[in-house]
Amino acid sequence: MLKFTRTRLLAAACAMLFATPALADNIKLTAASSHPPVLPWVEVITKHIVPESNKRLKAMGSEHTINWTEAYAGALFNAPNALEGVEGGLADLAWIGTIFEPAKLPLHNVHFYAPFAASDVHMLTDIGNQLHAEIPAMNEQWTKYNHKFLGAMADGSYHLITKKPIKTLDDLKGLKLLAGGAVANWLDGTGATAVNAAFPEFYNNISTGVADGAVMTTIGMLPFKIYEVAPYITLVDMGGPITGALTMNLDTWNSLPKDVQNVLSKLGGEYSKMVADSIAGKEAGFLKKMESLGAKISTLDATERKRWADQLPNLAGDWVKRNEADGLPAAKVLKAFMDGAKSRGSEPLRTWGE
């Protein structure tokens, strides 16, 4: 409680120090992330959102410019505290990992309760933005925590990276596997134990014996050199996540001039597409690079993959009941997610919600 209070006080002090009237020529904003720019969802912020915002304002003939302060790689907050960091004003604009907020942002974690349903990063990105456009409760959850949603961010499909080879589902028994947030649900019934952590913590946790490997996307494996401590990559294709979003502190957003809001709103849509493009372009190359560096790559047999999907408990049904009891339209969100995947050509291994 004391730590939270100090954080709030620091946020208030920063707000007083850097507050700028909405009509001022120079607007001071802070862009931040718990993760480093080596990852696409942060790289696009620093290489596109930040510089492009002022280019567009200038091209419009706007009297406004943005004086950006950038703070990445956990300089202001770590992944589990990012939602609160932006909520309290430590940062104005940031990538928020909804994966770490299954309790506060349950609707934004629907895909973690419907694994083996959709994998393509562009598909997932489109579905994420569609959910926000068509279901008011998605945006209402952001508003509840003083956030303005700007664009969805998805990642590629999840796989295994471990210290020992995995040939069948039975090989997971007794293993401790790093699985961020709601990803832990995918290990239910496998005999493996989930250990909650974020990508930047994976290498150390595996090298020190805290875990035997991880459930993660290929995009995180190469930059964080996970293959050095867990050389066996098993391609499982568990499905991809709508991992997070680009958001802005709502108070800051409401204080901005309309032309600045318009520019940032458009950049939010571009952020979604650019992150998806980057991830899609890197997935195959990352695997090839890791293989050249000593990683041993295999693919889980289709029968074992189907066995994994079938033996999972009714994750989606339990998730719907739990959240509907809290007054949230979970059934509607689940149906929209599944329909969005099927309408875009995906063939889920399980018909979650039916």
Buried (B, 14 or more C-beta within 10 A) or exposed (E): EEEEEEBBEBBEEBBEEBEBEEEEEEBBBBBBBBBBBBBBBBBBBBEBBBEBBBEBBEEEEBEBBBEBBBBBBBBBBBBBBBBBBBBBBBBBBBBBBBBBBBEBBBBBBBBBBBBBBBBBBBBBBBBBBBBBEEBEBBBEBBEEBBBBBBBBBBBBBBBBBBBEEBEEBEBBEEBBBBBBBBBBBBBEEBEBBBBBBBBBBBBEBBBEEBBBBBBBBBBBBBBBEBBBBBBBBBBBBBBBBBBBBBBBBBEBBEBBBEBBBBBBBBBBBBBBBBBBBBBBEBBEEBBEBBEEEEBEBEEBEEEBBEBBBEEBEEBBBEBBEEBEEEEBBBBBBBBBBBEBBBEBEBEBBBEBBE
